[in-house]
Amino acid sequence: MIVVMKPDATDEQIRHVLQRIEELGLKSHPIRGQYLTVVAVIGDEPEPVKQALATAEGVEKVLPVLSPYKLASREAQADRTVVRARSLEVGGAKIGVIAGPCSVETRDQIMQTAEAVREAGATALRGGAFKPRTSPYSFQGLKTKGLELLAEARERTGLAIVTEVLAPEHVPILAEFADVLQVGARNMQNFPLLEAVGESGLPVLLKRGPAATIEEFLLAAEYILKTGNTQVMLCERGIRTFEDHVRFTLPLASVPWLQEHTHLPVVVDPSHGTGRASLVTAMARAAIAAGADGLMVEVHPDPEHAWSDGFQSITPAQFRQLMHECRAIAQTLGRIL
């Protein structure tokens, strides 16, 4: 349920409501908006609980939350969440662009890419240091060395670092280097990992699993939000269908649907969403037109010799053109890219 406080509710009244919720054996999640405060109540909610909270001083009304994803829903928070991490801002008028290689390979590769995407207008650098691969014989990433190279690239360019975390025990080391922790599609329902990244306090980019429904996607986000970490971005990266002309099918209808039902910002990954470099720019344009709050694009200075995902990576020159075309579309929608 949601406890809506009166616009003139005092801090003392809000604290009393939070204390009362705890006394009733439930958990509270206060959300302070521009004009009023609402408190999401997590746990079993029998009618006597509703009555007890409704009679507290400073309470306007108590409402049930119909969505299974209570904290991610628009019922819990009407205002859109804006996620900020250094140079990256996603969810407001500005559209965030996260660009970089699938994996960190060498110092020259990541520095060259970082400088190129920054000059083109990217607001964050992506790069995998710990890589989940389908085959155990594929390149698994440079690990700690890769994190160190990403940190060096951030120092040189000022770009926020977005990198993937694979296991709960990796969170402390990644938190020392990263500005945003990415939970990949394969780990969307790795619940201990979701709780660990939430507890880190860092912004989180959560990717949709290739076979996950939208409800499952939002309930995965709920695991992070439940820790008290509100800085969560949803990333649509395509789902597995019967089509074989693309690696995955990128369902862009999910962008406006998610924005209609959740306050969390929505990022689109056209690189994984198609698996083909030749389609990335077109789908990036379509994502912006659909209202996406951000893009995540794989960029490599030499895709032909990339150690992973070269077939879906675009060159710095192609990325500059992508940014030029997407910027024009964003402007027509009154947004900044």
ABEGO torsion letter per residue (X at the ends): XBBBBBAABBAAAAAAAAAAAAAAGBBBBBBBBAABBBBBBBEBBBAAAAAAAAABBGBABBBBBABABAAABAAABABBBBBBBEABBBGBABBBBBBEBABBABAAAAAAAAAAAAAAGBABBBEBABBBBABAABBAEAEAAAAAAAAAAAAAAGBBBBBBBABAAAAAAAAAABABBBBBAAAAABAAAAAAAAAAGBBBBBBBBAABBAAAAAAAAAAAAAAGBABBBBBBAEBBBABAABABBBBAAAAAAAAAABABBBBBBAAAAAGBAAAAAAAAAAAAAAGBABBBBBBBABAAABABGAAABBBAAAAAAAAAAAAAAAAAAGBBX
